[in-house]
Amino acid sequence: MPVQEYDEWIKQLSNGKKVRYSYQLLIAGFSASMEILALDAMIYTHTHTDLPPPANREQIEAEFADDLSKTEHQRGDDALGRYRSAS
């Protein structure tokens, strides 16, 4: 599905977890976020000024594939670990 200048959607993963994706086109680049919707919610944000904007939602979801695989192996309730940012 083509992505809009601002877009947000929820997807259920094969393990049953729900993930909220959001995307915003910026003047110089784009920003995308992924939030795992659970009691121990984690939010990942990627902002790029050096890449062309993604053409569709699948490209945005692929941007967070590594982050999703990391969350399967991480545990901990520290407040600092609940927000992660990458460029």
Backbone as ProteinMPNN parsed JSONL, in Angstrom:
{"seq_chain_A": "MPVQEYDEWIKQLSNGKKVRYSYQLLIAGFSASMEILALDAMIYTHTHTDLPPPANREQIEAEFADDLSKTEHQRGDDALGRYRSAS", "coords_chain_A": {"N_chain_A": [[0.845, -1.175, 0.0], [0.626, 2.191, -0.882], [2.401, 4.821, 0.787], [1.351, 7.633, 2.725], [1.863, 11.249, 3.234], [1.682, 11.618, 5.989], [1.227, 8.838, 7.9], [-0.331, 6.083, 9.542], [-0.636, 2.899, 11.032], [-1.804, -0.291, 12.291], [-0.488, -3.474, 12.887], [-0.798, -6.976, 13.211], [1.459, -9.298, 14.421], [2.957, -12.518, 13.633], [3.393, -13.797, 16.046], [1.364, -12.923, 17.598], [1.59, -10.439, 18.815], [0.8, -6.951, 18.7], [1.645, -4.229, 16.614], [2.224, -0.807, 16.231], [2.732, 1.275, 13.561], [4.12, 4.329, 12.412], [4.515, 7.088, 10.203], [6.156, 9.907, 8.867], [6.591, 12.333, 6.479], [9.262, 14.507, 6.098], [10.647, 17.845, 5.68], [13.328, 17.602, 4.988], [13.959, 14.655, 4.441], [12.738, 11.746, 6.219], [10.736, 10.418, 8.915], [10.159, 7.576, 10.869], [8.269, 5.492, 13.024], [7.944, 2.779, 15.354], [5.859, 1.078, 17.51], [5.585, -1.3, 19.956], [2.721, -2.755, 20.992], [2.057, -3.453, 24.033], [2.135, -4.457, 27.519], [4.724, -3.938, 28.384], [5.647, -1.838, 26.653], [7.598, -0.871, 23.825], [9.277, 1.614, 22.036], [10.499, 2.464, 18.921], [12.368, 4.677, 16.945], [13.217, 5.863, 13.785], [15.012, 8.162, 11.964], [15.711, 9.636, 8.918], [17.818, 11.499, 6.825], [19.237, 11.105, 4.644], [18.272, 9.29, 2.847], [16.02, 8.291, 0.203], [12.458, 8.848, 0.469], [10.357, 6.149, 1.631], [8.379, 4.083, -0.546], [6.193, 2.557, 0.084], [4.183, 0.912, 2.671], [5.291, -1.556, 3.362], [8.04, -1.209, 3.001], [8.6, 0.506, 5.123], [7.923, -1.123, 7.314], [9.892, -3.08, 6.973], [12.113, -1.6, 7.642], [12.194, -1.761, 10.377], [12.703, -4.41, 11.011], [15.053, -5.542, 12.17], [14.953, -4.369, 14.717], [12.615, -5.516, 15.731], [13.379, -8.219, 15.876], [15.334, -8.039, 17.835], [13.837, -7.384, 20.112], [12.623, -9.751, 20.738], [14.57, -11.105, 22.037], [15.292, -9.577, 24.187], [14.884, -8.624, 27.595], [13.592, -6.942, 30.445], [12.816, -4.281, 32.635], [13.657, -1.689, 32.769], [13.338, 1.813, 32.753], [14.813, 3.37, 30.977], [15.287, 1.667, 28.876], [12.994, 1.592, 27.408], [12.64, 3.373, 25.374], [13.979, 3.808, 22.281], [16.218, 5.068, 19.878], [17.228, 5.471, 16.524], [19.405, 6.397, 13.849]], "CA_chain_A": [[0.0, 0.0, 0.0], [1.426, 3.422, -0.914], [2.434, 5.564, 2.041], [0.945, 9.029, 2.63], [2.808, 12.142, 3.906], [1.606, 11.144, 7.368], [0.495, 7.582, 7.837], [-0.262, 5.287, 10.767], [-1.405, 1.666, 10.925], [-1.506, -1.333, 13.268], [-0.327, -4.785, 12.265], [-0.609, -8.073, 14.15], [2.55, -10.169, 14.012], [2.654, -13.95, 13.702], [3.432, -14.229, 17.446], [0.191, -12.376, 18.257], [1.799, -9.063, 19.269], [0.369, -5.889, 17.789], [2.648, -3.184, 16.435], [1.732, 0.408, 15.577], [3.725, 1.967, 12.755], [3.749, 5.663, 11.961], [5.446, 7.621, 9.217], [5.941, 11.312, 8.545], [7.513, 12.91, 5.512], [9.813, 15.763, 6.596], [11.191, 18.701, 4.623], [14.595, 16.99, 4.576], [14.004, 13.257, 4.835], [11.512, 11.18, 6.77], [10.818, 9.813, 10.234], [9.245, 6.457, 11.031], [8.274, 4.944, 14.378], [7.275, 1.514, 15.583], [5.571, 0.881, 18.921], [5.038, -2.612, 20.268], [1.584, -2.504, 21.864], [2.035, -4.453, 25.097], [2.352, -3.848, 28.83], [6.098, -3.439, 28.401], [5.756, -1.229, 25.327], [8.873, -0.323, 23.389], [9.12, 2.497, 20.883], [11.707, 2.665, 18.126], [12.215, 5.752, 15.965], [14.293, 6.01, 12.811], [14.902, 9.39, 11.178], [16.718, 9.63, 7.857], [17.905, 12.666, 5.951], [20.119, 10.718, 3.548], [17.63, 8.26, 2.034], [14.745, 8.709, -0.391], [11.31, 8.362, 1.232], [9.842, 4.853, 1.203], [7.232, 4.159, -1.453], [5.039, 1.817, 0.589], [4.224, 0.505, 4.077], [6.174, -2.702, 3.518], [9.404, -0.703, 3.163], [8.699, 1.04, 6.477], [7.947, -2.276, 8.212], [11.205, -3.708, 6.819], [13.061, -0.732, 8.349], [12.209, -2.138, 11.797], [12.845, -5.861, 11.154], [16.106, -5.833, 13.15], [14.463, -3.972, 16.042], [11.657, -6.535, 16.176], [14.085, -9.44, 16.253], [16.021, -7.766, 19.104], [12.889, -7.38, 21.23], [12.326, -11.132, 21.083], [15.66, -11.617, 22.858], [15.535, -8.665, 25.303], [13.952, -8.55, 28.707], [13.993, -5.928, 31.41], [11.787, -3.271, 32.858], [14.244, -0.384, 33.054], [12.657, 2.896, 32.034], [15.653, 3.85, 29.881], [15.231, 0.727, 27.774], [11.701, 1.604, 26.755], [12.66, 4.259, 24.22], [15.224, 3.657, 21.541], [16.228, 5.888, 18.672], [18.309, 5.157, 15.599], [19.45, 7.296, 12.69]], "C_chain_A": [[0.892, 1.24, 0.0], [1.32, 4.175, 0.408], [2.065, 7.03, 1.78], [1.991, 9.911, 3.334], [2.834, 11.894, 5.405], [0.729, 9.908, 7.347], [0.688, 6.834, 9.151], [-1.126, 4.056, 10.577], [-0.947, 0.692, 12.003], [-1.475, -2.669, 12.535], [-0.155, -5.828, 13.362], [0.445, -9.01, 13.598], [2.154, -11.63, 14.178], [2.659, -14.478, 15.138], [2.267, -13.657, 18.258], [0.35, -10.947, 18.747], [1.286, -8.085, 18.213], [1.42, -4.785, 17.795], [1.995, -2.015, 15.718], [2.907, 1.056, 14.85], [3.216, 3.366, 12.45], [4.878, 6.199, 11.087], [5.116, 9.084, 8.992], [7.025, 11.767, 7.586], [7.958, 14.265, 6.05], [10.319, 16.604, 5.426], [12.486, 18.106, 4.083], [14.645, 15.563, 5.098], [12.668, 12.749, 5.338], [11.791, 10.599, 8.151], [9.778, 8.709, 10.312], [9.38, 5.925, 12.447], [7.538, 3.62, 14.394], [7.084, 1.389, 17.084], [4.966, -0.507, 19.097], [3.956, -2.392, 21.315], [1.465, -3.643, 22.872], [2.252, -3.731, 26.417], [3.747, -3.26, 28.949], [6.434, -2.822, 27.043], [7.158, -0.701, 25.061], [8.6, 0.494, 22.137], [10.48, 2.658, 20.218], [11.414, 3.765, 17.108], [13.443, 5.793, 15.072], [14.023, 7.296, 12.032], [16.037, 9.403, 10.17], [16.656, 10.931, 7.067], [18.716, 12.335, 4.697], [19.533, 9.647, 2.627], [16.374, 8.806, 1.372], [13.589, 8.165, 0.451], [10.844, 7.003, 0.725], [8.587, 5.015, 0.353], [5.998, 3.493, -0.871], [5.242, 1.403, 2.048], [5.188, -0.659, 4.311], [7.623, -2.267, 3.706], [9.609, -0.129, 4.563], [8.762, -0.105, 7.486], [9.308, -2.973, 8.154], [12.287, -2.911, 7.546], [13.228, -1.171, 9.811], [12.39, -3.639, 12.026], [13.91, -6.228, 12.188], [15.655, -5.49, 14.56], [13.49, -5.01, 16.588], [12.367, -7.809, 16.612], [14.833, -9.25, 17.567], [15.061, -7.852, 20.282], [12.518, -8.793, 21.642], [13.372, -11.698, 22.036], [15.929, -10.751, 24.083], [14.475, -8.817, 26.362], [14.466, -7.469, 29.625], [12.954, -4.849, 31.478], [12.386, -1.902, 33.115], [13.605, 0.675, 32.171], [13.486, 3.385, 30.853], [15.583, 2.938, 28.678], [13.928, 0.751, 27.012], [11.644, 2.527, 25.551], [13.997, 4.112, 23.535], [15.117, 4.495, 20.265], [17.423, 5.491, 17.836], [18.26, 6.122, 14.441], [19.854, 6.537, 11.465]], "O_chain_A": [[1.82, 1.329, 0.803], [0.276, 4.164, 1.06], [2.423, 7.594, 0.746], [2.908, 9.386, 3.964], [3.895, 11.952, 6.025], [-0.388, 9.939, 6.831], [1.734, 6.939, 9.791], [-2.224, 4.144, 10.027], [0.145, 0.823, 12.557], [-2.318, -2.954, 11.684], [0.556, -5.59, 14.338], [0.352, -9.464, 12.458], [1.134, -11.937, 14.794], [2.013, -15.484, 15.429], [2.186, -13.877, 19.466], [-0.645, -10.295, 19.067], [1.332, -8.351, 17.012], [1.999, -4.453, 18.829], [1.296, -2.199, 14.722], [3.941, 1.348, 15.45], [2.018, 3.566, 12.252], [6.036, 5.807, 11.225], [3.947, 9.465, 8.931], [8.218, 11.607, 7.846], [7.12, 15.087, 6.419], [10.405, 16.111, 4.3], [12.719, 18.102, 2.874], [15.309, 15.294, 6.099], [11.609, 13.241, 4.949], [12.938, 10.326, 8.505], [8.643, 8.887, 9.869], [10.476, 5.909, 13.008], [6.648, 3.363, 13.584], [8.031, 1.571, 17.85], [3.964, -0.845, 18.468], [4.238, -1.897, 22.406], [0.847, -4.671, 22.592], [2.521, -2.53, 26.435], [3.93, -2.201, 29.549], [7.382, -3.235, 26.376], [7.815, -0.158, 25.949], [7.794, 0.11, 21.289], [11.479, 2.951, 20.875], [10.351, 3.783, 16.488], [14.575, 5.762, 15.555], [12.928, 7.49, 11.505], [17.197, 9.203, 10.532], [15.581, 11.399, 6.693], [18.866, 13.169, 3.803], [20.217, 9.154, 1.731], [15.727, 9.696, 1.923], [13.734, 7.12, 1.085], [10.922, 6.727, -0.473], [7.83, 5.971, 0.521], [4.877, 3.81, -1.269], [6.34, 1.529, 2.589], [5.832, -0.727, 5.359], [8.359, -2.879, 4.48], [10.693, -0.268, 5.129], [9.568, -0.064, 8.415], [9.82, -3.41, 9.184], [13.269, -3.486, 8.014], [14.287, -0.969, 10.405], [12.239, -4.095, 13.16], [13.696, -7.128, 13.0], [15.94, -6.233, 15.5], [13.534, -5.344, 17.772], [11.991, -8.413, 17.616], [14.96, -10.198, 18.341], [15.437, -8.345, 21.346], [12.133, -9.014, 22.79], [13.101, -12.655, 22.761], [16.718, -11.143, 24.943], [13.315, -9.102, 26.067], [15.646, -7.12, 29.587], [12.289, -4.543, 30.489], [11.695, -1.025, 33.632], [13.363, 0.449, 30.985], [12.925, 3.777, 29.83], [15.801, 3.393, 27.555], [13.767, -0.002, 26.051], [10.687, 2.469, 24.78], [15.041, 4.28, 24.165], [14.049, 4.604, 19.663], [18.498, 5.208, 18.363], [17.189, 6.614, 14.085], [19.95, 7.117, 10.384]]}, "name": "protein", "num_of_chains": 1, "seq": "MPVQEYDEWIKQLSNGKKVRYSYQLLIAGFSASMEILALDAMIYTHTHTDLPPPANREQIEAEFADDLSKTEHQRGDDALGRYRSAS"}
